[in-house]
Amino acid sequence: METMFVDEGFGSLDEETLRQAMQALSGLSENNRLVGIISHVAELRSVIDKQLVVTKEKSGGSKVELKLN
């Protein structure tokens, strides 16, 4: 498997379980594999180094921003 997307579910995890989940997903992303995470959990922003951030515009559209930490 070269690409995997995980859609949410992180908001219901306690701190330790979230850390373990992120550690497992980080391990999966080794060897040029792509792991995408769709989430609104603020704590993930500090541990994910490449992000596509989608925000809703007042006009009704969306804005996409690439963030590289």
C-alpha positions as CSV (number, residue, x, y, z in Angstrom):
1,M,0.0,0.0,0.0
2,E,1.5,3.3,-1.0
3,T,-1.3,5.8,0.0
4,M,-3.7,5.8,2.9
5,F,-6.2,8.5,4.1
6,V,-7.7,8.5,7.6
7,D,-10.8,10.5,8.1
8,E,-11.3,11.9,11.6
9,G,-12.0,10.0,14.8
10,F,-9.0,11.7,16.5
11,G,-11.2,14.1,18.6
12,S,-12.6,11.2,20.7
13,L,-9.1,9.9,21.7
14,D,-7.5,10.6,25.0
15,E,-4.0,12.2,25.0
16,E,-2.0,8.9,25.2
17,T,-4.1,7.1,22.6
18,L,-3.8,10.1,20.2
19,R,0.0,9.9,20.7
20,Q,0.0,6.2,20.0
21,A,-2.1,6.7,16.9
22,M,0.1,9.4,15.5
23,Q,3.2,7.3,16.2
24,A,1.7,4.4,14.3
25,L,0.7,6.6,11.4
26,S,4.2,8.2,11.3
27,G,5.7,4.7,11.1
28,L,3.4,3.9,8.1
29,S,4.6,7.0,6.3
30,E,8.2,5.8,6.1
31,N,9.7,4.5,2.8
32,N,7.9,7.1,0.6
33,R,4.4,6.1,1.6
34,L,1.7,8.8,1.8
35,V,-0.5,9.0,4.9
36,G,-3.2,11.7,4.8
37,I,-5.2,12.7,7.9
38,I,-8.4,14.6,7.7
39,S,-9.0,16.2,11.1
40,H,-10.0,19.3,13.1
41,V,-8.0,18.4,16.2
42,A,-5.7,21.4,17.0
43,E,-3.0,19.2,18.7
44,L,-2.3,17.5,15.4
45,R,-1.1,20.8,13.8
46,S,2.1,20.8,15.9
47,V,3.1,17.2,15.0
48,I,2.3,17.1,11.2
49,D,5.0,18.8,9.2
50,K,3.2,19.0,5.8
51,Q,-0.4,20.2,5.8
52,L,-3.1,21.2,3.4
53,V,-5.4,23.5,5.4
54,V,-8.9,24.1,4.0
55,T,-10.9,27.0,5.4
56,K,-14.3,28.2,4.6
57,E,-14.6,31.6,3.0
58,K,-17.4,34.1,4.0
59,S,-18.4,34.1,0.3
60,G,-19.3,30.5,0.5
61,G,-16.2,29.0,-1.2
62,S,-13.1,27.5,0.4
63,K,-9.4,28.4,0.5
64,V,-6.6,25.9,0.5
65,E,-3.2,26.6,2.0
66,L,-0.1,24.5,1.9
67,K,1.9,24.6,5.2
68,L,5.4,23.1,5.4
69,N,6.9,23.1,8.9
